[in-house]
Amino acid sequence: MCSRCGRPQRAGAGRCAACGAVLPDAPLPLRTGSPVAGPFLSAELAGGRVLVGEGNRLSFRPGASATPFLFELPGLRRLSLVHRPRYEALALTVGALGVLPFVPVAPARVLLGLLALVGVVLALLVRRYTLVLDSGQGETRWDLGPVLRGSPMELRVRTAWRTLTDVVRARGIEVREPPSEGSAPRA
């Protein structure tokens, strides 16, 4: 991993392929058979977020220029994915409806009504995903970002989740699945 931008790098590369920073000397990755064992997970998510799993470590970069957070898988006791509607969008609705009685002009009232409606639609169509890593001594929460329901980005988040759950279950770690549409939560 590049210590400057957090992106995974090929073994033996002298400089980061993404930012050009000088890479520290690191041991070559383990080999299984003839091909080089690489990351088991690499997902580019909403807002420039990146989730990478390699060896015994998960790395999460919350933005393009942010320093990545690291989590060692041997310390993981429980993993879960939480998703919720984007309640922040309802603030738009509340604000528009709160001002509406004080606006005497009809076109402005219609505009505020439309703004309130946009807030409700956004709350219904956009989800915020959070990956929760429980070490037994506390939780680490990584905000995977807001995602439009049914979009390719939601599919990318769900695919990364399935890959990650397969890996941690193989290590005997408890996984809490997010509830499906119209079903109760599972453990």
C-alpha positions as CSV (number, residue, x, y, z in Angstrom):
1,M,0.0,0.0,0.0
2,C,1.2,3.5,-0.8
3,S,1.8,5.4,2.5
4,R,0.8,8.6,0.8
5,C,-2.4,7.8,-1.2
6,G,-3.3,4.4,0.3
7,R,-3.7,2.6,-3.0
8,P,-2.4,-1.0,-3.3
9,Q,0.8,-1.4,-5.4
10,R,2.6,-4.2,-7.3
11,A,5.4,-5.8,-5.4
12,G,8.8,-4.4,-6.3
13,A,7.5,-1.1,-7.8
14,G,9.7,1.8,-6.7
15,R,7.0,4.4,-7.0
16,C,3.3,4.5,-6.5
17,A,1.4,4.1,-9.8
18,A,-1.3,6.6,-8.7
19,C,0.6,9.5,-7.0
20,G,4.2,8.8,-7.8
21,A,5.4,8.7,-4.1
22,V,8.5,6.7,-3.3
23,L,7.4,3.3,-1.9
24,P,9.1,1.7,1.1
25,D,10.8,-1.6,0.7
26,A,8.3,-4.4,1.4
27,P,8.4,-8.2,1.2
28,L,7.1,-9.8,-1.9
29,P,3.5,-11.1,-1.6
30,L,2.9,-14.8,-0.9
31,R,2.5,-17.0,-3.9
32,T,-0.1,-19.7,-4.2
33,G,1.0,-21.8,-7.1
34,S,2.5,-19.7,-9.8
35,P,0.3,-16.5,-9.9
36,V,0.9,-13.8,-7.3
37,A,-1.8,-13.7,-4.5
38,G,-3.3,-10.2,-4.8
39,P,-6.1,-8.4,-3.0
40,F,-9.3,-10.4,-2.3
41,L,-11.3,-7.2,-2.5
42,S,-10.9,-3.9,-4.3
43,A,-14.0,-1.7,-4.6
44,E,-14.2,1.9,-5.8
45,L,-17.3,3.4,-4.1
46,A,-19.4,6.6,-4.1
47,G,-17.6,9.9,-3.5
48,G,-14.1,8.5,-4.2
49,R,-14.2,6.0,-1.4
50,V,-12.1,2.9,-1.8
51,L,-12.4,-0.4,0.1
52,V,-9.5,-2.8,-0.3
53,G,-8.9,-6.2,1.4
54,E,-5.5,-7.9,1.1
55,G,-4.1,-10.6,3.2
56,N,-5.1,-10.0,6.9
57,R,-6.0,-6.4,6.4
58,L,-8.8,-4.2,5.3
59,S,-8.1,-0.7,4.1
60,F,-10.7,2.1,3.7
61,R,-10.0,5.4,2.1
62,P,-13.0,7.8,2.7
63,G,-12.0,10.2,-0.2
64,A,-9.6,10.7,-3.1
65,S,-7.1,12.6,-1.1
66,A,-7.8,11.1,2.4
67,T,-5.5,8.9,4.4
68,P,-6.7,5.3,4.5
69,F,-7.9,3.6,7.6
70,L,-6.6,0.1,8.3
71,F,-8.2,-2.7,10.2
72,E,-6.5,-6.0,10.9
73,L,-8.8,-9.0,10.2
74,P,-7.4,-11.1,13.1
75,G,-8.9,-8.5,15.5
76,L,-12.4,-8.7,13.9
77,R,-15.1,-10.4,15.9
78,R,-18.2,-9.3,14.0
79,L,-18.9,-7.7,10.7
80,S,-22.1,-6.0,9.6
81,L,-23.4,-3.8,6.8
82,V,-26.0,-1.2,7.8
83,H,-28.1,0.7,5.3
84,R,-30.7,3.3,5.9
85,P,-32.7,5.9,4.0
86,R,-31.0,9.3,3.6
87,Y,-32.9,11.0,6.4
88,E,-30.8,14.2,5.8
89,A,-32.9,14.8,2.7
90,L,-36.0,15.1,4.9
91,A,-34.4,18.3,6.4
92,L,-35.1,19.8,3.0
93,T,-38.7,18.9,3.3
94,V,-39.1,20.1,6.9
95,G,-37.4,23.4,6.1
96,A,-39.6,24.0,3.0
97,L,-42.8,23.1,4.9
98,G,-41.7,25.2,7.9
99,V,-41.3,28.3,5.7
100,L,-44.4,27.7,3.5
101,P,-47.0,29.3,5.8
102,F,-45.0,32.6,5.9
103,V,-44.7,33.0,2.1
104,P,-47.6,34.9,0.6
105,V,-46.6,34.7,-3.1
106,A,-48.2,31.7,-4.9
107,P,-45.2,30.9,-7.3
108,A,-42.9,30.8,-4.2
109,R,-45.3,28.5,-2.4
110,V,-45.4,26.1,-5.4
111,L,-41.6,26.1,-5.5
112,L,-41.4,25.4,-1.7
113,G,-43.9,22.6,-2.2
114,L,-41.8,21.1,-5.0
115,L,-38.7,21.4,-2.8
116,A,-40.5,19.5,0.0
117,L,-41.4,16.8,-2.5
118,V,-37.8,16.5,-3.7
119,G,-36.7,15.9,-0.1
120,V,-39.2,13.1,0.3
121,V,-38.2,11.5,-3.0
122,L,-34.5,11.7,-2.1
123,A,-35.1,10.1,1.3
124,L,-37.0,7.2,-0.5
125,L,-34.6,6.7,-3.3
126,V,-31.1,7.1,-1.7
127,R,-29.6,4.9,0.9
128,R,-26.5,5.5,3.1
129,Y,-24.4,2.4,3.6
130,T,-22.1,1.9,6.6
131,L,-19.7,-1.0,7.2
132,V,-19.4,-1.9,10.9
133,L,-16.3,-3.7,12.1
134,D,-16.6,-4.9,15.7
135,S,-13.3,-5.9,17.4
136,G,-15.0,-6.9,20.7
137,Q,-13.7,-3.7,22.4
138,G,-15.5,-1.3,20.2
139,E,-16.9,-0.6,16.8
140,T,-15.3,1.0,13.8
141,R,-17.8,2.4,11.3
142,W,-16.8,3.2,7.7
143,D,-19.3,5.3,5.8
144,L,-19.5,3.8,2.3
145,G,-21.6,6.7,1.1
146,P,-25.0,7.5,-0.3
147,V,-26.2,5.3,-3.1
148,L,-29.2,5.5,-5.4
149,R,-31.4,2.4,-4.9
150,G,-31.0,-0.1,-7.8
151,S,-28.0,1.8,-9.3
152,P,-24.7,0.2,-10.5
153,M,-23.1,1.8,-7.5
154,E,-25.5,-0.1,-5.2
155,L,-24.6,-3.3,-7.0
156,R,-20.9,-2.5,-6.5
157,V,-21.5,-2.0,-2.7
158,R,-23.5,-5.3,-2.5
159,T,-20.9,-7.2,-4.5
160,A,-18.0,-5.9,-2.3
161,W,-20.1,-6.9,0.8
162,R,-20.6,-10.5,-0.6
163,T,-16.9,-10.9,-1.3
164,L,-16.0,-9.6,2.2
165,T,-18.5,-11.8,4.0
166,D,-17.2,-14.9,2.1
167,V,-13.7,-14.1,3.3
168,V,-14.5,-13.4,6.9
169,R,-16.9,-16.3,7.3
170,A,-14.1,-18.6,6.1
171,R,-12.1,-17.2,9.0
172,G,-14.9,-18.0,11.5
173,I,-16.0,-14.4,12.0
174,E,-19.6,-13.6,12.7
175,V,-21.4,-11.8,9.9
176,R,-24.7,-9.8,10.4
177,E,-26.5,-9.6,7.1
178,P,-28.4,-6.4,6.2
179,P,-32.2,-7.0,6.0
180,S,-33.5,-7.7,2.5
181,E,-36.4,-5.6,1.2
182,G,-39.5,-6.6,3.2
183,S,-37.8,-9.1,5.6
184,A,-36.6,-9.2,9.1
185,P,-32.9,-8.8,10.0
186,R,-30.8,-12.0,10.2
187,A,-27.7,-12.8,12.3
